[in-house]
Amino acid sequence: MNEDADKTQLFDLRRPGNPSTHNFDYLGYKFSFGFDSTSKPMPLKVKMSTRKFARYKSRIDLASALYLKTASKNKKTARSLLRKRLRFLTSNFRLINNKKNILAGIYYGNSLINSQDDLYELDSHLKNILSNSGLPQNVVEKILSSYSFVAGFSPHSVVKFKSSDYKDIKKGWI
């Protein structure tokens, strides 16, 4: 089978017919468009790609699992690392050791999205995972009030990390 045929999709939008929605992932984004039940065009919706969204959820799950694994040895250190990981996922930061001071994070990695549905769903997933993590309820509430994908989705929400933090944060995700 031709590999290019698997990557190519044609959408004829000149003649609206039945209500239909078309989706495709491209360069880290999911594009959705089509016609509603009255054959009017729906506005283009740009969200995170399926793969990128799954990677965020996986990292939330791994952050919680790594907390549970290390909390028995040292709760304070495990909790601190959990907070750093969640801050890393839900905010923006400058990449270190580069000359251009490049910004990365939830906003800068997804700046073209025009629907925050995925961000709300990630916040909900984070809440569910933390609620079942074994953390005390007051700690869960404090973390949830501090870290949010929706709140972090702003070009003005930039946090700083030490270079040593990057290694600790990413350990276990690779």
Rosetta constraint file for C-alpha pairs under 8 A:
AtomPair CA 1 CA 5 HARMONIC 7.80 0.50
AtomPair CA 2 CA 6 HARMONIC 7.05 0.50
AtomPair CA 3 CA 7 HARMONIC 6.87 0.50
AtomPair CA 4 CA 8 HARMONIC 6.23 0.50
AtomPair CA 5 CA 9 HARMONIC 7.94 0.50
AtomPair CA 11 CA 22 HARMONIC 7.91 0.50
AtomPair CA 13 CA 34 HARMONIC 7.64 0.50
AtomPair CA 16 CA 35 HARMONIC 6.59 0.50
AtomPair CA 16 CA 39 HARMONIC 5.71 0.50
AtomPair CA 16 CA 40 HARMONIC 7.71 0.50
AtomPair CA 16 CA 41 HARMONIC 7.95 0.50
AtomPair CA 17 CA 35 HARMONIC 7.81 0.50
AtomPair CA 17 CA 39 HARMONIC 6.49 0.50
AtomPair CA 18 CA 35 HARMONIC 7.56 0.50
AtomPair CA 18 CA 37 HARMONIC 7.01 0.50
AtomPair CA 18 CA 39 HARMONIC 6.96 0.50
AtomPair CA 19 CA 34 HARMONIC 7.47 0.50
AtomPair CA 19 CA 35 HARMONIC 5.15 0.50
AtomPair CA 19 CA 36 HARMONIC 4.87 0.50
AtomPair CA 19 CA 37 HARMONIC 4.79 0.50
AtomPair CA 19 CA 38 HARMONIC 7.46 0.50
AtomPair CA 19 CA 39 HARMONIC 6.32 0.50
AtomPair CA 20 CA 34 HARMONIC 5.47 0.50
AtomPair CA 20 CA 35 HARMONIC 5.39 0.50
AtomPair CA 20 CA 36 HARMONIC 6.68 0.50
AtomPair CA 21 CA 32 HARMONIC 6.68 0.50
AtomPair CA 21 CA 33 HARMONIC 5.53 0.50
AtomPair CA 21 CA 34 HARMONIC 4.40 0.50
AtomPair CA 21 CA 35 HARMONIC 6.43 0.50
AtomPair CA 21 CA 36 HARMONIC 7.98 0.50
AtomPair CA 22 CA 31 HARMONIC 7.97 0.50
AtomPair CA 22 CA 32 HARMONIC 5.54 0.50
AtomPair CA 22 CA 33 HARMONIC 5.36 0.50
AtomPair CA 22 CA 34 HARMONIC 5.74 0.50
AtomPair CA 23 CA 30 HARMONIC 6.70 0.50
AtomPair CA 23 CA 31 HARMONIC 5.46 0.50
AtomPair CA 23 CA 32 HARMONIC 4.47 0.50
AtomPair CA 23 CA 33 HARMONIC 6.70 0.50
AtomPair CA 24 CA 30 HARMONIC 5.58 0.50
AtomPair CA 24 CA 31 HARMONIC 5.46 0.50
AtomPair CA 24 CA 32 HARMONIC 6.89 0.50
AtomPair CA 25 CA 29 HARMONIC 5.50 0.50
AtomPair CA 25 CA 30 HARMONIC 4.27 0.50
AtomPair CA 25 CA 31 HARMONIC 6.27 0.50
AtomPair CA 25 CA 49 HARMONIC 5.47 0.50
AtomPair CA 25 CA 50 HARMONIC 7.20 0.50
AtomPair CA 26 CA 30 HARMONIC 6.35 0.50
AtomPair CA 26 CA 31 HARMONIC 7.64 0.50
AtomPair CA 26 CA 49 HARMONIC 7.25 0.50
AtomPair CA 27 CA 49 HARMONIC 7.90 0.50
AtomPair CA 28 CA 48 HARMONIC 6.22 0.50
AtomPair CA 28 CA 49 HARMONIC 4.94 0.50
AtomPair CA 28 CA 51 HARMONIC 7.66 0.50
AtomPair CA 28 CA 52 HARMONIC 6.41 0.50
AtomPair CA 29 CA 46 HARMONIC 6.50 0.50
AtomPair CA 29 CA 47 HARMONIC 5.62 0.50
AtomPair CA 29 CA 48 HARMONIC 4.55 0.50
AtomPair CA 29 CA 49 HARMONIC 4.17 0.50
AtomPair CA 29 CA 50 HARMONIC 7.89 0.50
AtomPair CA 29 CA 110 HARMONIC 7.84 0.50
AtomPair CA 29 CA 113 HARMONIC 7.51 0.50
AtomPair CA 30 CA 46 HARMONIC 5.68 0.50
AtomPair CA 30 CA 47 HARMONIC 5.03 0.50
AtomPair CA 30 CA 48 HARMONIC 5.51 0.50
AtomPair CA 30 CA 49 HARMONIC 4.46 0.50
AtomPair CA 30 CA 50 HARMONIC 6.97 0.50
AtomPair CA 31 CA 44 HARMONIC 6.95 0.50
AtomPair CA 31 CA 45 HARMONIC 5.82 0.50
AtomPair CA 31 CA 46 HARMONIC 4.83 0.50
AtomPair CA 31 CA 47 HARMONIC 6.59 0.50
AtomPair CA 32 CA 44 HARMONIC 5.85 0.50
AtomPair CA 32 CA 45 HARMONIC 5.06 0.50
AtomPair CA 32 CA 46 HARMONIC 6.52 0.50
AtomPair CA 33 CA 41 HARMONIC 7.69 0.50
AtomPair CA 33 CA 42 HARMONIC 5.94 0.50
AtomPair CA 33 CA 43 HARMONIC 6.41 0.50
AtomPair CA 33 CA 44 HARMONIC 4.98 0.50
AtomPair CA 33 CA 45 HARMONIC 6.48 0.50
AtomPair CA 34 CA 41 HARMONIC 5.78 0.50
AtomPair CA 34 CA 42 HARMONIC 5.53 0.50
AtomPair CA 34 CA 43 HARMONIC 7.89 0.50
AtomPair CA 35 CA 39 HARMONIC 5.18 0.50
AtomPair CA 35 CA 40 HARMONIC 5.32 0.50
AtomPair CA 35 CA 41 HARMONIC 4.38 0.50
AtomPair CA 35 CA 42 HARMONIC 5.34 0.50
AtomPair CA 36 CA 40 HARMONIC 5.58 0.50
AtomPair CA 36 CA 41 HARMONIC 6.40 0.50
AtomPair CA 36 CA 42 HARMONIC 6.23 0.50
AtomPair CA 45 CA 113 HARMONIC 7.69 0.50
AtomPair CA 45 CA 114 HARMONIC 6.28 0.50
AtomPair CA 45 CA 115 HARMONIC 6.40 0.50
AtomPair CA 46 CA 112 HARMONIC 7.04 0.50
AtomPair CA 46 CA 113 HARMONIC 4.75 0.50
AtomPair CA 46 CA 114 HARMONIC 5.37 0.50
AtomPair CA 46 CA 115 HARMONIC 6.24 0.50
AtomPair CA 47 CA 113 HARMONIC 4.93 0.50
AtomPair CA 47 CA 114 HARMONIC 6.71 0.50
AtomPair CA 47 CA 115 HARMONIC 5.92 0.50
AtomPair CA 47 CA 116 HARMONIC 7.45 0.50
AtomPair CA 47 CA 117 HARMONIC 7.78 0.50
AtomPair CA 47 CA 118 HARMONIC 6.92 0.50
AtomPair CA 48 CA 52 HARMONIC 6.15 0.50
AtomPair CA 48 CA 53 HARMONIC 5.88 0.50
AtomPair CA 48 CA 110 HARMONIC 6.84 0.50
AtomPair CA 48 CA 113 HARMONIC 6.85 0.50
AtomPair CA 48 CA 118 HARMONIC 6.99 0.50
AtomPair CA 49 CA 53 HARMONIC 6.13 0.50
AtomPair CA 50 CA 54 HARMONIC 6.18 0.50
AtomPair CA 51 CA 55 HARMONIC 6.22 0.50
AtomPair CA 52 CA 56 HARMONIC 6.45 0.50
AtomPair CA 53 CA 57 HARMONIC 6.46 0.50
AtomPair CA 53 CA 118 HARMONIC 7.34 0.50
AtomPair CA 54 CA 58 HARMONIC 6.04 0.50
AtomPair CA 55 CA 59 HARMONIC 6.18 0.50
AtomPair CA 56 CA 60 HARMONIC 6.35 0.50
AtomPair CA 56 CA 89 HARMONIC 7.51 0.50
AtomPair CA 56 CA 122 HARMONIC 7.65 0.50
AtomPair CA 57 CA 61 HARMONIC 6.28 0.50
AtomPair CA 57 CA 122 HARMONIC 6.77 0.50
AtomPair CA 57 CA 125 HARMONIC 7.26 0.50
AtomPair CA 58 CA 62 HARMONIC 6.07 0.50
AtomPair CA 59 CA 63 HARMONIC 5.95 0.50
AtomPair CA 59 CA 173 HARMONIC 6.71 0.50
AtomPair CA 60 CA 64 HARMONIC 6.37 0.50
AtomPair CA 60 CA 86 HARMONIC 7.42 0.50
AtomPair CA 60 CA 126 HARMONIC 6.49 0.50
AtomPair CA 60 CA 129 HARMONIC 7.68 0.50
AtomPair CA 61 CA 65 HARMONIC 6.16 0.50
AtomPair CA 61 CA 129 HARMONIC 6.90 0.50
AtomPair CA 62 CA 66 HARMONIC 5.89 0.50
AtomPair CA 62 CA 172 HARMONIC 7.32 0.50
AtomPair CA 62 CA 173 HARMONIC 6.79 0.50
AtomPair CA 63 CA 67 HARMONIC 6.16 0.50
AtomPair CA 63 CA 82 HARMONIC 6.09 0.50
AtomPair CA 63 CA 85 HARMONIC 6.54 0.50
AtomPair CA 63 CA 86 HARMONIC 7.58 0.50
AtomPair CA 64 CA 68 HARMONIC 6.30 0.50
AtomPair CA 64 CA 82 HARMONIC 7.11 0.50
AtomPair CA 64 CA 129 HARMONIC 7.05 0.50
AtomPair CA 64 CA 130 HARMONIC 7.09 0.50
AtomPair CA 64 CA 133 HARMONIC 6.46 0.50
AtomPair CA 65 CA 69 HARMONIC 6.15 0.50
AtomPair CA 66 CA 70 HARMONIC 6.18 0.50
AtomPair CA 66 CA 172 HARMONIC 7.23 0.50
AtomPair CA 67 CA 71 HARMONIC 5.68 0.50
AtomPair CA 67 CA 78 HARMONIC 5.36 0.50
AtomPair CA 67 CA 79 HARMONIC 6.75 0.50
AtomPair CA 67 CA 81 HARMONIC 7.64 0.50
AtomPair CA 67 CA 82 HARMONIC 6.11 0.50
AtomPair CA 68 CA 72 HARMONIC 7.29 0.50
AtomPair CA 68 CA 78 HARMONIC 8.00 0.50
AtomPair CA 68 CA 133 HARMONIC 7.06 0.50
AtomPair CA 68 CA 134 HARMONIC 7.78 0.50
AtomPair CA 70 CA 74 HARMONIC 6.55 0.50
AtomPair CA 70 CA 75 HARMONIC 7.33 0.50
AtomPair CA 70 CA 78 HARMONIC 5.73 0.50
AtomPair CA 71 CA 75 HARMONIC 4.32 0.50
AtomPair CA 71 CA 76 HARMONIC 7.67 0.50
AtomPair CA 71 CA 77 HARMONIC 7.69 0.50
AtomPair CA 71 CA 78 HARMONIC 5.19 0.50
AtomPair CA 71 CA 79 HARMONIC 7.39 0.50
AtomPair CA 74 CA 78 HARMONIC 6.16 0.50
AtomPair CA 75 CA 79 HARMONIC 5.91 0.50
AtomPair CA 76 CA 80 HARMONIC 6.17 0.50
AtomPair CA 77 CA 81 HARMONIC 6.18 0.50
AtomPair CA 78 CA 82 HARMONIC 6.16 0.50
AtomPair CA 79 CA 83 HARMONIC 6.25 0.50
AtomPair CA 80 CA 84 HARMONIC 6.33 0.50
AtomPair CA 81 CA 85 HARMONIC 6.14 0.50
AtomPair CA 81 CA 168 HARMONIC 7.46 0.50
AtomPair CA 81 CA 169 HARMONIC 6.91 0.50
AtomPair CA 82 CA 86 HARMONIC 6.20 0.50
AtomPair CA 83 CA 87 HARMONIC 6.00 0.50
AtomPair CA 83 CA 143 HARMONIC 7.31 0.50
AtomPair CA 84 CA 88 HARMONIC 6.03 0.50
AtomPair CA 84 CA 165 HARMONIC 7.77 0.50
AtomPair CA 84 CA 169 HARMONIC 6.65 0.50
AtomPair CA 85 CA 89 HARMONIC 6.28 0.50
AtomPair CA 85 CA 169 HARMONIC 5.32 0.50
AtomPair CA 85 CA 170 HARMONIC 7.90 0.50
AtomPair CA 86 CA 90 HARMONIC 6.03 0.50
AtomPair CA 86 CA 147 HARMONIC 6.64 0.50
AtomPair CA 87 CA 91 HARMONIC 5.81 0.50
AtomPair CA 87 CA 147 HARMONIC 6.21 0.50
AtomPair CA 88 CA 92 HARMONIC 7.20 0.50
AtomPair CA 88 CA 93 HARMONIC 7.77 0.50
AtomPair CA 88 CA 105 HARMONIC 7.32 0.50
AtomPair CA 88 CA 169 HARMONIC 7.76 0.50
AtomPair CA 89 CA 105 HARMONIC 6.92 0.50
AtomPair CA 89 CA 106 HARMONIC 6.72 0.50
AtomPair CA 89 CA 149 HARMONIC 7.73 0.50
AtomPair CA 90 CA 105 HARMONIC 7.36 0.50
AtomPair CA 90 CA 106 HARMONIC 5.97 0.50
AtomPair CA 90 CA 147 HARMONIC 6.13 0.50
AtomPair CA 90 CA 148 HARMONIC 5.68 0.50
AtomPair CA 90 CA 149 HARMONIC 4.70 0.50
AtomPair CA 90 CA 151 HARMONIC 7.97 0.50
AtomPair CA 90 CA 152 HARMONIC 5.40 0.50
AtomPair CA 90 CA 153 HARMONIC 7.76 0.50
AtomPair CA 91 CA 105 HARMONIC 5.71 0.50
AtomPair CA 91 CA 106 HARMONIC 5.68 0.50
AtomPair CA 91 CA 107 HARMONIC 7.46 0.50
AtomPair CA 91 CA 149 HARMONIC 7.19 0.50
AtomPair CA 91 CA 152 HARMONIC 4.62 0.50
AtomPair CA 91 CA 153 HARMONIC 7.06 0.50
AtomPair CA 91 CA 157 HARMONIC 6.33 0.50
AtomPair CA 91 CA 158 HARMONIC 6.43 0.50
AtomPair CA 91 CA 159 HARMONIC 6.85 0.50
AtomPair CA 92 CA 103 HARMONIC 6.88 0.50
AtomPair CA 92 CA 104 HARMONIC 5.57 0.50
AtomPair CA 92 CA 105 HARMONIC 4.01 0.50
AtomPair CA 92 CA 106 HARMONIC 5.93 0.50
AtomPair CA 92 CA 107 HARMONIC 6.56 0.50
AtomPair CA 92 CA 108 HARMONIC 7.03 0.50
AtomPair CA 92 CA 152 HARMONIC 7.07 0.50
AtomPair CA 92 CA 155 HARMONIC 7.61 0.50
AtomPair CA 92 CA 157 HARMONIC 6.07 0.50
AtomPair CA 92 CA 158 HARMONIC 4.61 0.50
AtomPair CA 92 CA 159 HARMONIC 6.07 0.50
AtomPair CA 93 CA 103 HARMONIC 5.63 0.50
AtomPair CA 93 CA 104 HARMONIC 5.50 0.50
AtomPair CA 93 CA 105 HARMONIC 6.03 0.50
AtomPair CA 93 CA 158 HARMONIC 5.08 0.50
AtomPair CA 93 CA 159 HARMONIC 5.18 0.50
AtomPair CA 93 CA 160 HARMONIC 5.96 0.50
AtomPair CA 93 CA 161 HARMONIC 7.49 0.50
AtomPair CA 94 CA 101 HARMONIC 6.00 0.50
AtomPair CA 94 CA 102 HARMONIC 5.67 0.50
AtomPair CA 94 CA 103 HARMONIC 4.45 0.50
AtomPair CA 94 CA 104 HARMONIC 6.15 0.50
AtomPair CA 94 CA 158 HARMONIC 7.58 0.50
AtomPair CA 94 CA 159 HARMONIC 7.82 0.50
AtomPair CA 94 CA 160 HARMONIC 7.10 0.50
AtomPair CA 95 CA 101 HARMONIC 6.30 0.50
AtomPair CA 95 CA 102 HARMONIC 5.58 0.50
AtomPair CA 95 CA 103 HARMONIC 6.04 0.50
AtomPair CA 95 CA 104 HARMONIC 6.70 0.50
AtomPair CA 96 CA 101 HARMONIC 7.18 0.50
AtomPair CA 96 CA 163 HARMONIC 7.07 0.50
AtomPair CA 98 CA 102 HARMONIC 7.42 0.50
AtomPair CA 103 CA 108 HARMONIC 6.49 0.50
AtomPair CA 104 CA 108 HARMONIC 5.05 0.50
AtomPair CA 104 CA 109 HARMONIC 5.99 0.50
AtomPair CA 105 CA 109 HARMONIC 5.54 0.50
AtomPair CA 106 CA 110 HARMONIC 6.18 0.50
AtomPair CA 106 CA 149 HARMONIC 7.06 0.50
AtomPair CA 106 CA 152 HARMONIC 6.68 0.50
AtomPair CA 106 CA 153 HARMONIC 5.87 0.50
AtomPair CA 107 CA 111 HARMONIC 5.23 0.50
AtomPair CA 107 CA 152 HARMONIC 7.04 0.50
AtomPair CA 107 CA 153 HARMONIC 4.63 0.50
AtomPair CA 107 CA 154 HARMONIC 5.76 0.50
AtomPair CA 107 CA 155 HARMONIC 6.20 0.50
AtomPair CA 108 CA 155 HARMONIC 7.15 0.50
AtomPair CA 116 CA 120 HARMONIC 6.39 0.50
AtomPair CA 116 CA 150 HARMONIC 7.27 0.50
AtomPair CA 117 CA 121 HARMONIC 6.22 0.50
AtomPair CA 118 CA 122 HARMONIC 6.08 0.50
AtomPair CA 119 CA 123 HARMONIC 6.24 0.50
AtomPair CA 119 CA 149 HARMONIC 5.38 0.50
AtomPair CA 119 CA 150 HARMONIC 5.38 0.50
AtomPair CA 120 CA 124 HARMONIC 6.22 0.50
AtomPair CA 120 CA 149 HARMONIC 7.22 0.50
AtomPair CA 120 CA 150 HARMONIC 6.32 0.50
AtomPair CA 121 CA 125 HARMONIC 6.14 0.50
AtomPair CA 122 CA 126 HARMONIC 6.06 0.50
AtomPair CA 122 CA 149 HARMONIC 6.77 0.50
AtomPair CA 123 CA 127 HARMONIC 6.20 0.50
AtomPair CA 123 CA 148 HARMONIC 5.95 0.50
AtomPair CA 123 CA 149 HARMONIC 5.97 0.50
AtomPair CA 123 CA 150 HARMONIC 7.34 0.50
AtomPair CA 124 CA 128 HARMONIC 6.27 0.50
AtomPair CA 125 CA 129 HARMONIC 6.13 0.50
AtomPair CA 126 CA 130 HARMONIC 6.06 0.50
AtomPair CA 127 CA 131 HARMONIC 6.00 0.50
AtomPair CA 127 CA 144 HARMONIC 6.84 0.50
AtomPair CA 128 CA 132 HARMONIC 6.44 0.50
AtomPair CA 129 CA 133 HARMONIC 6.11 0.50
AtomPair CA 130 CA 134 HARMONIC 7.67 0.50
AtomPair CA 130 CA 135 HARMONIC 7.14 0.50
AtomPair CA 130 CA 140 HARMONIC 6.18 0.50
AtomPair CA 131 CA 135 HARMONIC 7.34 0.50
AtomPair CA 131 CA 137 HARMONIC 7.46 0.50
AtomPair CA 131 CA 140 HARMONIC 6.64 0.50
AtomPair CA 135 CA 139 HARMONIC 6.42 0.50
AtomPair CA 135 CA 140 HARMONIC 6.29 0.50
AtomPair CA 136 CA 140 HARMONIC 6.37 0.50
AtomPair CA 137 CA 141 HARMONIC 6.19 0.50
AtomPair CA 138 CA 142 HARMONIC 6.18 0.50
AtomPair CA 139 CA 143 HARMONIC 6.12 0.50
AtomPair CA 140 CA 144 HARMONIC 6.09 0.50
AtomPair CA 141 CA 145 HARMONIC 6.09 0.50
AtomPair CA 142 CA 146 HARMONIC 6.27 0.50
AtomPair CA 143 CA 147 HARMONIC 6.02 0.50
AtomPair CA 144 CA 148 HARMONIC 6.79 0.50
AtomPair CA 147 CA 151 HARMONIC 7.66 0.50
AtomPair CA 147 CA 152 HARMONIC 7.64 0.50
AtomPair CA 148 CA 152 HARMONIC 5.99 0.50
AtomPair CA 149 CA 153 HARMONIC 6.11 0.50
AtomPair CA 152 CA 157 HARMONIC 5.85 0.50
AtomPair CA 153 CA 157 HARMONIC 7.36 0.50
AtomPair CA 161 CA 165 HARMONIC 6.09 0.50
AtomPair CA 161 CA 166 HARMONIC 7.21 0.50
AtomPair CA 162 CA 166 HARMONIC 7.09 0.50
AtomPair CA 163 CA 167 HARMONIC 7.49 0.50
AtomPair CA 164 CA 168 HARMONIC 6.76 0.50
AtomPair CA 165 CA 169 HARMONIC 5.93 0.50
AtomPair CA 166 CA 170 HARMONIC 6.12 0.50
AtomPair CA 167 CA 171 HARMONIC 5.98 0.50
AtomPair CA 170 CA 174 HARMONIC 6.87 0.50
